[in-house]
Amino acid sequence: MSELPVISVENLSKRYIIGHETRQDTLRDRLSHGIACLLRGRRTIIEEEFWALRDMSFDIRSGEVVGVIGRNGAGKSTLLKILSRITEPTAGRVTLRGRVASLLEVGTGFHPELTGRENIYLNGAILGMSRLEIARKFDEIVAFAEVERFLDTPVKRYSSGMYVRLAFAVAAHLEPEILIVDEVLAVGDQQFQEKCLGKIRQVTRQDARTVLYVSHNLKSIEQLCDRAIYLKNGRIAGIGPASEVVSQFIHASSANHLAPAEVRLSPKLVLKRFTLDKLECLGGGKLSYQLQITANESVSIQEIFILVQNLQGERVGLLDLRRLGGARRLAAGATLGIKGDIVSCPLVEGDYVLGLFMHADNEQREHRDLIQFHVHPAASRDGLPAIVTQSLGVALISGDYHEEIYRAP
C-alpha cells in the first residue's frame, strides 16, 4: 500500500442555511404581515444554521474498501458530495490522490439527451481518459450493463434500473483510482446488485483501487468492506473494522424506536405522518398503520410500497399499496391519507424497520429507517408454547395441515 492516504479528510464541516417563513396565527397577524410585505416587497424569513457535518477527520489508503453507515440525515450523502467535488466544505480540507468516479444518484453524470453510447464516451472524457482508452473498455462496459439493444437510445428514456446498470458499468470499468458508490445500487435487482458487489471485490483485489461504499445493507458492508465509518448527526460515532462498527450501529439502533417527523420524499412530496398503532406486536398478530403524504405541487404517484427490513439492512418483505385504479393524482396542497392493517404480522421474533418506496412523476426513491418495531415470539397455538429461538429465519408461515400415522405392514 502507498504510504500516503488516497483520501485524507481533516476537520471537515459543512453548514447549510435554512430559511423559515414566519407564521401568522391570527387574522390581525396575517393582515399586518401582508401590509408589511407590500411595503417591503419581500417576505419575512427567519434563517437557521444546520450543520450537516462537524469536525470530521479520517484517512483511507490505497486498495481499501470502506463502508459508510448511519441513519437517514446522518451526513452520508453530504460527505460523498464533498469528496466527489460536487459541493464545497464550509471548513476543513479534503485531499484526493487519484481520479474519482462517483455513483451517487440515478443518472448522475449522464446527459439525458445523449445516447448510452455517447454518455460512455462523455464520462470517460470527464475522467481524463483518451478516446482510445475508452474504446478498449467499451464492449466490456456494454456487456456488463446489459443495455446492448438500447445503446443508441437517449438515456432519458431508460428505466431507473437501466440507468444504474450503465452508470455502475462506466464507473467501475473506466479505471478510476477512487470509486465512490452511494445507495443507488439498491435500485437495481438482486442479481445485478450481486454482480456489482462482485465487480467491486475484483477491482479492489486485482487493481488495488479504493472504494467508498454507502449502504443500508449491513450484511454487504460486513462482507465487502475492510473498515466502516458510522455517522451520527453529522459526526463520526465509530470507525474501525467493519464487523465491529456494524455491531455498534445495530446496538445503537435497537435502543431507539424511531418516530419520524416530517420527511421529504421527493421535491414535490412530504411525508407528514407514518405511524403504527403499537411498536411491539406478537408474531402472527395484527398491526395497523397510517400514512399522510402532502403534495407541494401537482404530482402523480404511480406506486407506493411499505418496505420491511431487519436491522442488518436486509429486505424481508414489502406491503403493496398500489391500487387497481392506477396512479393517484394529487393537486398542490392535497394530502393523501392511507390507513390499513397487517392482519397477521408474518415475522418471527426480533427488531424490524419500516421504510417507503415511492414512484412519483417517473422518479423512484427509497426512504429507509422510518419506524422501528419489535416482534415478540408468536402467541401459543392450541396450547403449544411460544417459539423462542435465534435460528428461525424471518418469516412466520401459517397454514393448515392434517396428519396420519400408519402402522408398519
SEVEXPA-697329 format. One record per residue: x, y, z of N, C-alpha, C, CB in turn. Coordinates in steps of 0.2 Angstrom, whole numbers, plus 2048, in hexadecimal, padded with zeros to 3 digits. Glycine has a CB too. Example, Ala and Ser with C-alpha at 12.3 -4.5 7.8 and 13.67 -1.06 7.14 Angstrom:
SEVEXPA-697329
8427E482783E7EA8278427F08278397EA82D
8407F58238447FB8248408008278467FD81D
//
This chain:
SEVEXPA-697329
8047FA8008008008008048068007FB800806
80280C7FD8058127FD8068158048028177F8
80B81880580C81B80C80782180D81381E80D
80682580880182A8097FA828808803830804
7F582A80C7EE82880B7EC82B8047EA82B810
7E78278017E48297FA7DF82E7FC7E18237F7
7DB82D8017D68328047D883580B7CF82F803
7D983B80B7DB83E8127D68438137E2841812
7D28438197CD84781B7CF84A8227C684481C
7D08518227D28548287CD85A82B7D9858827
7CA8598307C685D8347C186082F7CA863836
7BD85B82C7B885D8277B285F82A7B7857822
7AF8658287A886782A7A586A8247A986C830
79E86982479A86C81F79486F82279886781A
79287582178D87982378887B81E78F87F828
78187A81F77C87D81B77888281F778877818
77688781B77188C81E76A88A81B77389381C
76688982075F88781F75A88D82075C881823
75688F81B75189481C74A89281E751898816
74789582374189482673C89A82574189182D
73789A82273289F82172F8A082872D89F81B
72E8A682A72B8A78317238A583072B8AF833
7218A383671A8A18367158A683971989A83A
70F8A783670A8AB8397048A783B7088B1834
7038A78426FD8A38446F78A68456FF8A084B
6F78AD8456F08B18456EF8B583F6F08B584C
6E98B783E6E78BB8396EB8C28396DF8BD839
6EB8C483F6EF8CB8406F68CA83D6EF8CD847
6F98C48407008C383D7018C28367038BC841
6FC8BF8336FC8BE82C6FC8C58286F78B9829
6F78C982A6F68CF8276FC8D48286F08D382A
6FF8D482E7058D882F70B8D582B7078D9836
70B8CF82A7118CC8277108CD81F7118C4828
70A8CD81D7098CE81670A8D58147028CD814
7088DA81870A8E18177128E28177068E681C
7158DF81C71C8E081C7208DD81671F8DC823
71D8D88147208D580E71F8D980871D8CE80C
7198DC8077188E180271D8E78027118E4802
71E8EA8087228EF80972A8EE8087218F2810
72C8E880A7338E680A7348E28037358E280F
72F8DF8007308DC7FA7338D57FB7348E07F5
7338D28017368CC8027328C880873D8CC804
7338C28097318BE80E7358BE81472F8B780C
7338BD81A7378BD82073A8B58217338BE826
7408B58207438AE8217488AE8277478AD81A
7478A982B74C8A88307518A282E7488A5837
7578A482E75D8A082C75F89B8327628A3829
76189583176389183676988D83375E88C838
76E88C83777488883577388183677A88A83A
77587D83277587583277C87383076F87282E
77F86F83578586C83478486583178A86C83A
78586382B78585D82878B85882A78485D821
79185C82B79785882D79A85D83279B856827
79D8598377A185D83C7A885A83E79D85E843
7AD85D83D7B485B83F7B685483E7B485C847
7B58528377B684B8357BD84A8337B1849830
7C18458357C88448337C983C8327CD847838
7CB83A82D7CD83382C7D28328257C782E82B
7D582D8257D982B81F7D782481C7E182B821
7D88248157D681D8127DC81C80D7D081E80E
7DF81680E7E581580A7E38118047EA81180E
7E88107FF7E780D7F97E58067FA7EE80D7F4
7E08047F67DE7FD7F67D97FB7FB7E37F87F7
7D78008007D27FF8057CB7FF8027D380480B
7C77FB8057C07FC8047BD7FE80B7BC7F5801
7BA80480B7B78078117B08088107BB80E813
7AC8068157A58078157A380D8197A1801818
79E81081779B81681B79481481D79C81D817
79281482378C81282678981882A78C80C829
78281882B77F81D83077881D82D78382382F
77482083276D82183076C82782B769823836
76682782876482D82476683482775D82C821
76983882476B83F82777183F82B76584182B
77583982B77B83982F78183D82C77D832830
78083E82578684282278983E81C78A844827
78783881B78A83481678B83780F78782D816
78583980D78583C80678984280577E83D804
78884680B78C84C80B79484B80A78B851811
79684680E79D84480E79F84280779E83F813
79B83E80479D83B7FD79D8417F87988367FB
7988467F979884B7F479E8507F479284F7F5
7A18507FA7A78547FB7AD8517F97A8856803
7AD84A7FA7B38467F77B28467F07B283F7FA
7AC8467ED7AC8467E57AC84D7E27A58437E4
7AE8527E67AF8597E47A885C7E17B48597DE
7A38597E379C85C7E179B8627E57978577E2
79C8627EC79B8687F07A28697F47958677F5
7A286F7F67A88717FA7A78718027AB8787F8
7AC86F8067AB86F80D7AB8768107B186B810
7A88778157A887E8197AF87F81C7A287E81E
7B187981F7B887A8237BB8738227B787B82A
7C28738237C686D8227C886C81B7C1867824
7CC86681A7CF8658147CE85D8127D6867814
7CD85C80B7CD8558087D38558037C6854805
7D78508047DC84E7FF7DB8487FC7E384E802
7DA8487F57D98427F17DF8417EC7D38427ED
7E283B7ED7E88397E87E68347E37EE8367ED
7E38367DD7E18317D87DB8347D57E082A7DB
7D98317CF7D38327CC7CD82F7D07D38307C5
7C78337D07C18317D47BC8307CF7C08367D9
7B882A7D07B28297CD7AD8287D27B28227C8
7A782B7D17A282B7D679B8297D37A18337D9
7988257D77918237D678D8247DC79181B7D4
78A82A7DB78682D7E177F82C7E17888347E3
77C82E7DB77582E7DA77482B7D37728357DB
76E8297D176C8267CB76D82C7C67658237CB
77182A7C177282F7BB7788347BD76C8337BA
77B8347C27808397C47868387BE7838377CB
78883E7BB78D83E7B678B83C7AF7928397B8
78483B7AF7828397A877E83F7A577D8337A8
77E84079F77A84679B77484279877F849796
76E84479B76884079976784079176284379C
76984578E76884678676D84178276884D784
77283F78577783B78277683478277E83D784
77883077E77782977E77B825783778826777
77A81F78477E81B78978581B78677C81478A
78681A78078D81A77D79182177E78C819775
78D82677C79082D77D79282E78478C83277A
78E82C78978F82D79079582979378982C794
79682379079C8207927A282479079C81978E
7A382678A7A882A7887A983178C7A882C780
7A383478D7A383A7917A683979879C83D792
7A483479C7A68327A27AE8317A27A282D7A6
7B082D79D7B782B79D7BB83279C7B8827797
7B98367987BC83D7977BC84179D7B9841791
7B78417A17B78447A87BC8417AC7B08447AB
7BD83B7AC7C38377B07CA8397AD7C18307B0
7CA83C7A77D183D7A57D48387A07D583F7AA
7CF83479E7D282E79A7D18307927CD82879B
7D682D78E7D682F7877D082A7847DD82D784
7CE82C77E7C982877A7CB8217797C882C773
7D28207787D48197777D481577D7DC81A774
7D58187837D58157897CD81378A7D781978F
7C98177897C281678A7BF8107857BD81C789
7C281077F7C080B77A7C280477C7C380D773
7C880477F7CA7FD7817C67FA7877D17FE784
7C27FE78B7BE7FC7907B77FC78E7BF800796
7B57FE7887AE7FF7867AA7F97867AE80377F
7AC7F47837A87EE7827A77EB7897AC7E977D
7AC7EB78D7AC7E87947A67EC7987B37E8797
7A67F37977A17F779B79A7F57987A37FE79A
7997F47927937F378F7907EC7917937F4788
7957E77917937E07937917E079A7997DB791
7957E479F7937E37A678C7E77A77997E77AA
78B7EC7A47857F07A577F7ED7A27867F77A2
7807E879D77A7E579A7757EA7977777E079F
7787EF7937747F47907757F47887757FB793
7777EE7857797EE77E7747F177A77B7E777C
76E7EF77B7687F17767667F87777627ED778
7687FB77C76680277D76C80777D763803784
77280577A77880877B77880F77777E804778
77480F77277381576E76C81976F774814766
76981877576381B77776582077C75E81677A
76282677C76482B781762829788760832780
76782A78D76682779476082A79776C828798
75D82F79575783279875182D798755839796
75282879374D82379274E81D79674C82278B
75481C79975681679D7528167A375D81779F
7508107A674E80F7AC7538107B174B8087AD
7518117B87568127BD75B80C7BE7528137C4
7588067BD75D8017BD7628017B77597FA7BC
7608037B17658037AC76A8097AD7618047A5
76880E7B076C8147B27728117B67688197B5
76F80E7BB77480B7C17798067BE7718087C6
7778027B977B7FD7B77808007B27777F87B2
77E8057AE7838087AA78880D7AE78080C7A4
7858107B37898157B778F8117BB7858197BB
78D80B7BE7928077C27978047BD78E8027C6
7958027B77997FF7B279F8047B07967FC7AC
79C80A7AF7A180F7AD7A68117B279D8167AB
7A38127B87A78147BE7AC80E7C07A38157C4
7AA8087BF7AF8037C27B48017BC7AB7FC7C3
7B28027B67B77FF7B17BC8057AE7B37FD7AB
7BA80B7AF7BF8107AC7C58127B17BB8167AB
7C680D7B57CD80D7B97CE8147BD7D280C7B4
7C98167C17CB81B7C67CF8187CC7C481E7C9
7D381C7CF7D781A7D57D281A7DB7DD81E7D6
7CD81E7DB7C881E7E07C181D7DE7C98257E5
7BD8197E07B78177DE7B28197E47B58107DC
7AD81E7E47A981F7E97A281D7E77A98277EA
79F8197EB7988167E97938177EF79980E7E8
78E81A7ED78881C7F27838167F27858237F1
77E8177F57798127F67758117EF7748147FB
7778147EA7748147E477380C7E17778187DF
7788087E37778017E17717FE7E377D7FD7E3
76E8007E87687FD7EB7627FD7E67658007F1
7638027E175E8027DB75E7FC7D775F8097D7
7637F97D67647F47D27617ED7D576B7F27D0
7607E87D175E7E27D37637DE7D775B7DD7CE
7617D97DB7667D57DF76B7D27DB7627D07E3
76A7CF7D576F7CC7D17757D17CF76C7C97CB
7727D77CD7777DC7CB77B7DF7D17737E27C8
7787E07D777B7E27DD7817DD7DE7777E37E3
7807D77DE7857D27DF78B7D37DA7827CB7DF
7897D47D478E7D57CF7927DB7D078A7D67C8
78F7E07D27937E67D47987E57DA78E7EC7D6
7957E27DF7997E17E579F7DC7E37957DD7EA
79E7D77DE7A37D37DC7A97D77D87A17CE7D7
7A67DC7D47AB7E07D07AF7E57D57A77E57CB
7AC7E77DA7B07EB7DF7B57E77E37AB7EE7E5
7B37E17E47B97DC7E77BE7DB7E27B67D67E9
7BD7DB7DC7C27D97D77C67DF7D67BE7D87D0
7C47E57D67C87EB7D47CC7ED7DA7C47F17D2
7CA7EB7E07CE7ED7E67D37E87E77C97ED7EC
7D27E27E67D77DC7E77DC7DC7E17D47D67E8
7DA7DD7DB7DE7DC7D57E27E37D47DB7D97CF
7DE7E87D47E17EF7D27E27F37D77DC7F27CD
7E17F17DD7E37F67E37E07FC7E37EB7F77E4
7DA7FD7E17D68037E17D28047E77D18037DB
7D180A7E97CE80C7EF7C780D7EE7D18127F2
7C280A7F37BB80B7F27B880D7F97B88047F0
7B48127F87B08157FD7A98137FC7B181D7FE
7A680F80079F80C7FF79A80D8047A08047FE
79581180278F81280778A80D80678D81A806
78780A80B78280680A77E8058117847FF808
7778048107738028167747FA81776C804816
7767F78127777F081377D7EE8177777EC80C
77C7ED81E7827EC8227867E58207807EC829
7827E181E7857DA81C78A7DB8177807D581A
7887DF81278D7E080C7937E480F78A7E4806
7927E98137987ED81679D7E881A7957F281B
79A7E381E79E7DF8217A27DA81C79A7DA826
79F7D88177A27D38127A77D780E79C7D080E
7A67DD80C7A97E08077AF7E58097A57E4802
7AE7E880F7B27ED8117B77EB8167AE7F3814
7BD7EE8167C37ED81B7C17F18217C97EF818
7BF7F78207BD7FC8267B67FF8257C3801827
7B480282A7AD8068297AE80C82D7A780182B
7AA81182B7A981782F7A28188307AC81D82B
7A081983779981A83979882183A798815840
79482483779282B83878C82C83B79182F831
78C83184078683284478583A84578682F84B
78083D84277F84484378584884177E84684A
78884683B78D84A83879484983B78B851838
79584483F79B84384379D83C84279B84584A
7A383A8437A58338437A483084A7AD832841
79F82B84A79E8288507A2821851796826850
7A581F84C7A981984C7AD8188467A481384E
7B38158467B78148407BB80E8427BB81A83E
7BC80983E7C080383F7BE7FD83B7BF801847
7C07F783D7BE7F18397B77F18387C07EB83D
7B57EF8327AE7EF8307A97EC8357AD7ED829
7AB7E68377A67E283B7A57E58427A97DB83C
7AA7E88447AA7EC84B7A57F284A7B17EE84E
7A67F68457A27FC84479B7FA8437A580083F
79A7F583F7937F383D7907F18447937ED838
7937ED8487907EB84F78F7F18537957E6852
7937F68537927FC85778C800854798801856
78B80084D78580384A77E80084C786804843
77F7F984C7797F584D7777F685577A7EE84C
77C7F685977A7F78607777FE8617817F6864
77A80385E77780A85F77080A85C77B80F85C
76F80785676880785376380385776980484C
7657FE85A7607FA85E75E7FD8647637F3860
76180286676080686D75B80C86B766809870
75980D86575581286374F81085E759818860
74981186174381085C74281785873D80E860
74281785274281D84E73B82084E74581C847
73A82684E73482984D73583084973082C854
73582F84273783483E73283A83E738831837
73584083D73184683C73084683473484C83F
73084C83273084D82B73584B82772E855829
73484782173984481D73884681673A83C81E
73D84981273C84B80B73D845807741851809
73884280473883C80073B83E7F97318397FF
7398447F673C8467F073B84E7F07378427EA
73D8517EA73C8587EA73585A7EB73F85B7E4
7308567E97298587E97258557EF7268567E3
7288507F272484C7F772784C7FE7238457F5
72384D80372684D80A72284880E72585480D
72584481272283F81672084381D726839818
71A84481E71884782471784382A71284B823
71583C82971383882E71583082C70C838830
71882D83071982582F71982283671F82482A
71481F83871381C83E71181583E70F821843
71281284471080B84570B80C84B715806846
70680884C7028088527068068586FC804851
70B80285771080085D7177FE85A70D7FA861
71C7FF85E7237FD85C7257F785E72780385F
7207F38617227EC86371C7E78617247EB86A
71D7E285E7177DD85C7197D685D7147DF855
7157D185D7167CA85D7177C88567117C6861
71B7C385571C7C084E7157BD84C7217BB84E
7137BF84770C7BC8457067C184770B7B5847
7087C684B7037CB84D7017D08487057CD854
6FC7D484A6FA7DA8466FE7E08476F37DB847
6FF7E48427037EA8427007EF83E70B7E9841
6FE7F58406FB7FA83C70080083B6F47FC83F
6FF8038357038098336FF80E83070980682E
7028148306FF81A82D70581E8296FC81F832
70382182370782581F70482B81D70A821819
70783181D70583781B70A83A81770283C820
70983B81070E83E80B70B844808710839806
70E84A80970C85080671085280070C85680B
70C8557FB7108577F571185F7F570B8557EF
7178617F47198687F371786B7EC7208697F5
7178667E77158687E17118627DE71B8697DC
70D8637D870985E7D570E8587D37068617CF
70C8527D571084C7D470C8467D371584B7DA
70F8417CF70C83B7CE7108367D270B8397C7
70D8327D671082C7DA70E8267D770E82D7E2
7138237D371281C7D07128167D571781B7CB
7178167DA7178107DE7198137E571C80B7DB
71780F7EA7198107F171A8097F47148147F5
71F8077F77208017FB7238038027257FC7F7
7207FF8077247FF80D7297FA80D71E7FF813
72F7FC80F7357F780F7367F581673B7FA80C
7387EE8177397EB81D7407E981D7347E681F
7457EB82274C7E882274D7E68297507EE81F
7527E28297557E083075A7E68327587D9831
75D7E58387627EA8397697EA8367647EA841
76A7E48327707E382E76F7E78277717DC82D
7697EA8267687ED8207657E881A76E7F081D
7647E281C7617DD81775A7DE8167637D6819
7577DE8107507DF80E74D7D881074F7E1807
7487D88147447D281673D7D28137447D181E
73B7D78107347D780D7327DE80C72F7D4812
72C7DF8097297E58077227E580772C7E8801
71E7EA8087177EB8087157EF8027147EE80F
7117EC7FE7107EF7F770A7F47F870E7EA7F2
70B7FA7F77057FF7F87038027F17088057FD
7057FF7EC7028017E56FB7FF7E57067FD7E0
6F78027E06F08017E06EE8007D96EC8087E3
6E87FD7D86E67FB7D16E58017CD6E07F67D2
6E38067D06E180C7CC6E78107C96DE8117D0
6ED80D7CA6F38107C76F68167CB6F28137C0
6F981B7C86FD8207CC6F88247D07018247C7
6FA8277D66F782B7DA6F98327D86F882A7E2
6F58377D66F683E7D46F58427DA6F383F7CE
6FA8467DC6F984B7E26FA8527DF6FD8497E7
6F58567E06F685E7DF6FB8617E46EF8617DE
6FD8667E370286A7E76FE86B7EE7048717E5
7018697F46FE86A7FA6F98657FC6F98707FA
6F88607F86F485A7FA6F88557FE6F18577F3
6F48518026F884C8066F48458056F784E80E
6F98408046F683A8036F783680A6FB8367FE
6F183380C6F18308126F08288116EC833817
6F48248146F381D8136F381A81A6F881A80F
6EE81681C6ED8128226ED80B8206E7814827
6F08068246EF7FF8226F27FB8286F37FE81C
6F17F48276F27EF82C6F77EA8296EC7EC82F
6FC7E882C6FF7E182B6FB7DC82F7077E282C
6F77D982C6F27D48306F67CF8346EE7D182B
6FC7CC8317007C88357077C98336FE7C0833
70A7CC8387117CE8377167C88367147D383D
7187C683071B7C082F7237C083171B7BE828
7257C283672C7C383872D7BF83F72E7CA839
7337BC83F7357B98457387BE84A73B7B4844
73A7BC85073C7C18557427C585273E7BE85B
7427CC8547487D08537467D785174C7CD84C
74B7DB85074A7E284E74A7E384774F7E7851
7457E78447447E983D7437F083C73E7E583A
7457F38367447FA8347407FA82E74B7FD833
73B7FF82E73780182873A80782573080282B
73980681E73B80C81A73580D81474180B817
73781181073281280A73681280372E81980B
73280F7FE7358107F772F8147F47368097F4
7328197F172D81E7ED72F81E7E672D8257F0
72A81E7E172B81F7DA7268247D872A8187D6
72982A7D77248307D67278347D07238347DC
7238367CB72583A7C672B8377C27268417C7
72B8307C273182C7BF73782D7C273282E7B8
73782E7C973D82E7CD73C8297D373F8367D0
7418257D47418207D97468217DE7428197D6
7438217E47478227EA74681D7F07478297ED
74B81B7F474A8177FA74B81C80074E8117FA
74781B80574981E80B74881981174382480D
74E81881474F81281974F81582075580E818
74E81082574F81282C74A81782E75681582D
74481782C73F81B82E73C81983573A81C829
73A81383673781183C73A80A83E72F81083C
73C80984473F80384773A80084B74680484A
7397F984B7347F684F7377EF85172D7F584C
7347EC8567377E68597317E08587397E6860
7337DB85672E7D58567307D085B72E7D284F
72B7CE86072C7CA86572B7C38627287CB86B
72D7BD86672C7B78647257B686372F7B2869
7237B185E71C7B085C7187AE86271C7AB856
7127B086270D7AE86770C7A68667067B1866
70B7A386C70A79B86C70479986770A799873
7057948647007918606FD78A863702790859
6F778A8646F47848676F878186D6F477E861
6FA7868716FD7838777057838776FA77D87A
70878387170F783870712789872711781868
71978887571C78E87771E79387172278C87B
72079987372279E86E72979C86C7227A5871
72A79D86573179B8627367A086473079B85A
73B79E8677417A386974779F8677417A4871
74B7A286275179F8607547A485B75079885C
75B7A485A75E7A985675F7A684F7657AA859
75D7A184D75E79E84675879C842762797847
7537A184374C7A084074C7A38397477A3844
7517A78367507AB83074C7B183274C7A782B
7487B382D7447B982E73C7B982E7467BF829
73A7B482A7337B38297307AE82D7327B1821
72A7B08307257AC8347207A982F7227B083A
7217A382D71C7A182771679D82B72079C823
71079F82970A79C82C7077988267057A182E
70379382970078E8246FC78982870578B81F
6F87858246F577F8276F87798256ED77F825
6F77748296FA76D8276F676882B70276D829
6F77628296F475C82C6FA75682C6EE75A829
6F97528306FE74C8306FB74683270474E835
6FE7408306FC73A8317027368336F873682B
70173183870772C83970572583770872C841
70972383370871C83070C71783370A71C828
70871183470C70C83871070883370670783B
71670683571A7028307176FC82E721701833
7186FA8287156F48257186EE8297156F381E
//
